[in-house]
C-alpha cells in the first residue's frame, strides 16, 4: 500500500495535496468538480473582520505562464463566514484551514480566536503576504519583527495549528521564516504570489484595475521551489510548498526540496481534477519505486546538494 497520509502539527491529511486559499472560494463552489477524497485540506478564501468588496475590476489577467489576480481579499466577512460558509466547507469531507488577515497584530489574534474556537476549523493560516492590499514602503511580509508579533498574537488565542503564508517578494525569506517559527508558528506556506503587471495595449492602460496583481501559475514554480529549498534548510517546522503545481512531478519537486505537502491553486481554474491526478500519480510513482510512505520523498534531493 502507498500511504499518502501527511500530518502537520496534529492536522492529519489523507493526501499531501491542499487547495490553496482564494482558488476555490469557500470550497463548496467546486462541489461536483473536485474529487474532495483526493484533497488533504481546504484553505478557505481569506477572511477579514468585515466584508470586503475587493479591488476595482478588471481583477484577472492571463499571462503566458499563468495569471495575474488583484482580487484584493474580497470576502463575506467573519460573521457570515462563521454562520454560512464554514459549515458548508466542513461538509465537503476534507479538513478546513481558515485563512485570516487582520490589519493589526491584535486583529490577527481576534480573527484567529474566532475561527479557532469552531470545531469545523482544523487549523488557521495567517495570510501576511497578499500583494494586492499592501501599499507600504516596507510591506508587512518583509518585516520579521511585525510577522513575529502577529504570530505571537495569534498563538495566544488558539491551540490549533497555525500556518504562516510567506511572500516570495523579499530579499531573503529566511529571517521572516525564522521569526515566524520562533514566535510559535507550527508550519510555513512557501509562498504566496509574486507582484506583477500587464498593460492593455488597446486601452493603453494597465490591464488590472489595481495596476499590479499577484502572479501565480507555472511561471512561479521555480521561484517558490528555490524558496522552499532555502527555508527548509533553515527551519525545523514543516513547510507546505505553493506556486505553479499542476502535475505530479511539480508536487514531487516540492516534496524532494523539503516540503511535506503542496498547495494547488491556479491549475484548478482550468483543470479542477488536478488534486486527484496528483494524488493518483503519487501513488503510482510510489508503487513503481517501492516507496511505502510519501514522507520518504521529503527532502531527498537535499542529499545530493553541494
Phi and psi in degrees as a GROMACS rama.xvg file:
@    title "Ramachandran Plot"
@    xaxis  label "Phi"
@    yaxis  label "Psi"
@TYPE xy
-100.445  114.322  UNK-2
-94.363  113.974  UNK-3
-95.2701  2.68335  UNK-4
-59.6225  131.495  UNK-5
-130.101  135.613  UNK-6
-124.051  130.932  UNK-7
-124.148  105.495  UNK-8
49.5376  43.4941  UNK-9
93.4223  -12.1273  UNK-10
-82.6754  106.387  UNK-11
-93.1255  127.165  UNK-12
-124.548  137.308  UNK-13
-73.9126  -19.8166  UNK-14
-141.018  161.237  UNK-15
-86.8643  16.3614  UNK-16
-101.161  114.616  UNK-17
-114.118  141.622  UNK-18
-83.8677  121.6  UNK-19
-71.0351  149.873  UNK-20
-60.0631  135.768  UNK-21
90.3894  -17.4545  UNK-22
-82.7534  -28.2342  UNK-23
-127.636  23.5271  UNK-24
62.4947  -121.844  UNK-25
-104.365  11.5208  UNK-26
102.433  -51.0544  UNK-27
-66.266  -19.8942  UNK-28
-61.8835  -23.064  UNK-29
-104.335  11.7344  UNK-30
-62.6027  130.467  UNK-31
92.325  -14.4129  UNK-32
-105.609  -38.0494  UNK-33
-103.165  138.293  UNK-34
-83.1231  96.4397  UNK-35
-69.2365  -11.9048  UNK-36
-69.0156  -20.0952  UNK-37
-94.5146  1.38268  UNK-38
-99.6221  128.144  UNK-39
-76.1048  -36.4359  UNK-40
-164.45  156.158  UNK-41
-111.252  121.837  UNK-42
-97.0435  119.147  UNK-43
-71.758  163.524  UNK-44
-53.0433  140.345  UNK-45
-61.1156  133.742  UNK-46
-103.524  137.501  UNK-47
-117.048  164.957  UNK-48
-56.423  -47.0449  UNK-49
-111.321  158.765  UNK-50
-58.8554  147.089  UNK-51
-124.784  134.38  UNK-52
-78.8785  -16.3578  UNK-53
87.5155  -176.47  UNK-54
-79.9293  167.125  UNK-55
-67.1223  144.657  UNK-56
-76.0842  163.468  UNK-57
-66.1795  147.377  UNK-58
-119.651  -2.89015  UNK-59
-132.322  138.704  UNK-60
-145.661  121.794  UNK-61
-73.7734  149.067  UNK-62
-130.988  170.323  UNK-63
-61.7805  -31.5174  UNK-64
-112.929  21.7671  UNK-65
150.78  -127.383  UNK-66
-157.561  158.798  UNK-67
-108.683  139.131  UNK-68
-132.096  144.716  UNK-69
-133.918  51.1032  UNK-70
-59.7271  -40.2105  UNK-71
80.5419  32.4138  UNK-72
59.7544  36.1496  UNK-73
-57.5948  130.065  UNK-74
-163.708  169.108  UNK-75
-81.9643  -8.56772  UNK-76
90.1849  161.926  UNK-77
-59.301  -48.7056  UNK-78
-60.1494  -48.3343  UNK-79
-67.9498  -34.8194  UNK-80
-61.1508  -48.8158  UNK-81
-66.3935  -34.478  UNK-82
-78.7554  -43.0837  UNK-83
-122.33  -43.3897  UNK-84
-74.802  -41.6137  UNK-85
-62.4721  -47.3594  UNK-86
-59.076  -37.2052  UNK-87
-69.0982  -39.5335  UNK-88
-63.5725  -40.6423  UNK-89
-65.3468  -25.2254  UNK-90
-76.5617  -4.28653  UNK-91
-81.5239  -15.9825  UNK-92
103.204  -14.1918  UNK-93
-103.066  151.611  UNK-94
-57.3309  143.521  UNK-95
-104.121  125.855  UNK-96
-107.902  118.852  UNK-97
-87.8151  121.232  UNK-98
-90.5829  132.741  UNK-99
-132.557  152.883  UNK-100
-145.115  115.212  UNK-101
-104.368  168.105  UNK-102
-91.6116  -16.4479  UNK-103
-135.053  170.699  UNK-104
-57.7287  -47.9581  UNK-105
-65.0428  -32.9687  UNK-106
-62.2343  -42.5231  UNK-107
-62.5305  -40.7314  UNK-108
-63.0634  -43.2492  UNK-109
-65.5617  -41.7853  UNK-110
-64.3781  -41.7172  UNK-111
-61.2647  -41.7036  UNK-112
-63.5355  -42.6949  UNK-113
-66.048  -44.7302  UNK-114
-81.1033  -31.5796  UNK-115
-67.4482  -24.5368  UNK-116
-80.9658  -8.09924  UNK-117
-85.5409  134.12  UNK-118
-63.0151  -28.1086  UNK-119
-70.2068  -18.4777  UNK-120
-92.639  120.596  UNK-121
-88.6355  -27.3681  UNK-122
-162.222  168.18  UNK-123
-123.363  133.134  UNK-124
-108.779  124.943  UNK-125
-90.6686  112.338  UNK-126
-88.0296  92.8221  UNK-127
-99.6955  7.60196  UNK-128
-134.273  20.2709  UNK-129
-66.0116  120.296  UNK-130
-79.3555  -1.94983  UNK-131
-100.263  1.60294  UNK-132
-125.886  -11.1246  UNK-133
-88.2993  129.134  UNK-134
-130.877  23.1106  UNK-135
-88.6146  157.347  UNK-136
-63.0997  -41.7854  UNK-137
-116.565  98.8855  UNK-138
-65.0359  154.378  UNK-139
-50.8686  -45.9449  UNK-140
-64.892  -17.1422  UNK-141
-98.1091  -1.03615  UNK-142
-104.621  99.3786  UNK-143
-59.5906  -36.1517  UNK-144
-66.0869  -45.2343  UNK-145
-62.7074  -42.8468  UNK-146
-60.5534  -43.6746  UNK-147
-61.7499  -41.9117  UNK-148
-62.4701  -39.5899  UNK-149
-65.4863  -44.5211  UNK-150
-64.8287  -40.5854  UNK-151
-59.2529  -44.2911  UNK-152
-63.4333  -40.3474  UNK-153
-71.6953  -41.7589  UNK-154
-60.5622  -34.4074  UNK-155
-70.6361  -14.053  UNK-156
-109.1  -1.35375  UNK-157
-155.19  150.997  UNK-158
-99.2293  -0.713005  UNK-159
-80.6298  158.676  UNK-160
-56.5855  138.452  UNK-161
-116.923  123.514  UNK-162
-107.374  138.862  UNK-163
-114.173  123.821  UNK-164
-92.5873  111.337  UNK-165
-84.1312  166.366  UNK-166
-105.4  144.91  UNK-167
-81.1953  -9.04724  UNK-168
-90.0318  58.7593  UNK-169
-138.188  156.86  UNK-170
-67.293  -40.1803  UNK-171
-148.565  117.019  UNK-172
-78.6056  -16.6576  UNK-173
-62.3831  -47.3367  UNK-174
-59.041  -37.0365  UNK-175
-68.8243  -42.4823  UNK-176
-61.4104  -44.5028  UNK-177
-65.5088  -36.3659  UNK-178
-64.824  -42.7653  UNK-179
-64.5478  -41.7697  UNK-180
-63.5961  -46.9129  UNK-181
-63.8191  -30.2035  UNK-182
-81.2474  -9.11353  UNK-183
119.752  8.63895  UNK-184
-65.184  143.717  UNK-185
-91.8709  -23.6036  UNK-186
-160.835  163.286  UNK-187
-123.181  140.627  UNK-188
-103.579  119.958  UNK-189
-124.789  102.289  UNK-190
-152.604  -178.132  UNK-191
-75.0172  -167.095  UNK-192
-79.8441  162.899  UNK-193
-104.422  131.051  UNK-194
-57.5201  138.878  UNK-195
-161.431  175.885  UNK-196
-155.936  162.1  UNK-197
-133.539  160.755  UNK-198
-119.998  130.155  UNK-199
-77.4819  109.301  UNK-200
-73.9749  -18.5997  UNK-201
-73.2754  -45.797  UNK-202
-85.3534  -14.296  UNK-203
54.4546  45.7405  UNK-204
-147.335  160.6  UNK-205
-53.0725  140.421  UNK-206
-69.4081  -25.2018  UNK-207
-105.624  143.987  UNK-208
-63.3678  -25.4265  UNK-209
-93.3823  9.19131  UNK-210
71.6906  -59.7655  UNK-211
-112.778  163.234  UNK-212
-149.169  -174.284  UNK-213
-97.7284  123.671  UNK-214
-81.8409  126.238  UNK-215
-131.529  173.498  UNK-216
102.231  -167.081  UNK-217
-55.0688  -36.2008  UNK-218
-63.0454  -22.4568  UNK-219
-85.6266  -17.767  UNK-220
-57.952  -49.7347  UNK-221
-61.9703  -33.4934  UNK-222
-67.8988  -51.7592  UNK-223
-72.9591  -28.6742  UNK-224
-63.3208  -41.8796  UNK-225
-62.9843  -36.5066  UNK-226
-66.5171  -41.5041  UNK-227
-59.9986  -44.667  UNK-228
-57.9774  -46.7237  UNK-229
-69.484  -45.6939  UNK-230
-67.9491  -38.3598  UNK-231
-61.9827  -26.3782  UNK-232
-82.0843  -4.75683  UNK-233
-114.665  -27.8807  UNK-234
-112.44  164.789  UNK-235
-109.867  -5.86222  UNK-236
-87.4657  159.071  UNK-237
-63.4737  152.886  UNK-238
-122.499  137.648  UNK-239
-108.406  118.545  UNK-240
-80.0097  141.837  UNK-241
-148.139  136.147  UNK-242
130.006  105.841  UNK-243
78.5222  15.3801  UNK-244
-77.6034  114.346  UNK-245
-124.501  -23.9626  UNK-246
-141.848  172.166  UNK-247
-60.7812  -38.477  UNK-248
-65.9825  -34.0569  UNK-249
-61.1991  -48.6373  UNK-250
-61.4574  -41.9411  UNK-251
-64.3077  -36.5192  UNK-252
-59.2519  -44.6316  UNK-253
-62.6548  -41.7804  UNK-254
-64.0377  -45.2687  UNK-255
-63.622  -27.8119  UNK-256
-78.3138  -16.1055  UNK-257
131.134  -4.24231  UNK-258
-77.5372  149.912  UNK-259
-98.4632  -12.4881  UNK-260
-157.493  170.924  UNK-261
-134.109  151.773  UNK-262
-105.562  138.638  UNK-263
-112.69  132.158  UNK-264
-134.351  -81.9581  UNK-265
-56.6467  -36.0561  UNK-266
-58.163  -28.2743  UNK-267
-67.728  -21.8439  UNK-268
-65.0378  -32.6554  UNK-269
-113.735  -24.5115  UNK-270
-134.599  78.5193  UNK-271
-65.4756  -11.558  UNK-272
-86.9197  8.81237  UNK-273
-54.9907  -45.3852  UNK-274
-57.6256  -42.3494  UNK-275
-66.0882  -42.4452  UNK-276
-61.3359  -41.1312  UNK-277
-68.7446  -45.0575  UNK-278
-62.1642  -45.26  UNK-279
-64.3814  -39.9022  UNK-280
-65.0185  -38.6829  UNK-281
-64.0523  -41.5491  UNK-282
-62.9025  -43.198  UNK-283
-62.2774  -45.3722  UNK-284
-61.2069  -44.0428  UNK-285
-63.418  -40.6354  UNK-286
-64.0448  -43.4732  UNK-287
-63.8712  -34.8145  UNK-288
-98.9829  2.23718  UNK-289
69.0467  30.2426  UNK-290
-94.4335  121.205  UNK-291
-85.9334  -33.1436  UNK-292
-127.587  130.085  UNK-293
-59.5048  -23.9133  UNK-294
-62.3781  -19.0851  UNK-295
-66.587  -20.859  UNK-296
-81.2505  -23.9776  UNK-297
-63.3154  117.082  UNK-298
78.291  6.8614  UNK-299
-63.809  -31.5831  UNK-300
-67.319  -19.5024  UNK-301
-70.2546  -19.1061  UNK-302
-66.0531  -22.9171  UNK-303
-104.505  2.87735  UNK-304
-78.8937  143.037  UNK-305
